Amino acid sequence: MKAIVKDNGITNNQVAMKTLFSYLDKGIDDMEAGKVHTVEEAFQIIKEKIESEL
């Protein structure tokens, strides 16, 4: 899956990768803190974050 972020109408892969890794870091932090989600919840969270970025 390619993460794409629009920056004033221009696709910026570096921003997309930074955003994706920040989401992954947050997920790891949540797991370490004992905050776990079902697969369905996790996909819903990811979908909402992607939609808010576009």
N, C-alpha and C positions, 0 to 999 in steps of 0.2 A: 504494500500500500504506500502510495506517495502522499506525503503531507504537503499541502499547498496553502500558502497564506498570501492573500492579496494585500499589497501595500500600495495604496493609491492607484489601483488598477494594474500594477506590475507584479508578476509572480516573483517571489524572492526565496529561492531554495535555502539560503543560509538562515533566514528568519524562520522558515518552516521547520528546519532541522532543530534549531534552538528551541522552538516551541514544543516540538514533539519530545525532545529530551527532557524538557522541564516537566511535561506531563508524566513521563516515565519516572523521573526522580520523585515526584509527588506521590506516585503510586507505590514506589518502594518505601518511602517514608511512612505512608499509611499502613503498609503491611507490617513494617517493623514496630509500629505503634499498636498493632493488634486490630486495626480497622480494616476488616476484610469485607468484600462484597461478593455477591453471587455473580456468576458469569453474565447473567442478564442485566444486573445492575451496572456492572463494569462497562458493558457495551453501550448501555444507555448514557452513562456519563461521558464516554468517549464520543458518542454521536452528538450529544449536546455541545461539547467543547468544540468539535469540528465545525458544527453549524454556526456557532457564535463567532468563529474566526473568519468565516467566509462572507 
